[in-house]
């Protein structure tokens, strides 16, 4: 594979990763719209477990958005890692 193609592919992975992370943030914000009555943002977020899969904090729809946020964040970080690997290979080639 040519160096140019690897750089372009790395850039594409970085851009896709950024879009995935942006959508994960949208899902996370949507999740907070579905907190259980009486649960504040602080109570749901500033916890050691991060409120992960806690039905006493979020409704079923909120937990669905939480799963979406998690899945898209993993996709985004994976894309960023692939982009970094491609860029490092290009740099090593000189």
Buried (B, 14 or more C-beta within 10 A) or exposed (E): EEEEEBBEBBEBBBEBBBBBBEBBBBBBEBBBEBBBEEBEEEBBBEEEEEBEEBEEBBBEEBBBBBEBBBBBBEBBBBBBEBBBEBBEBBEEEE
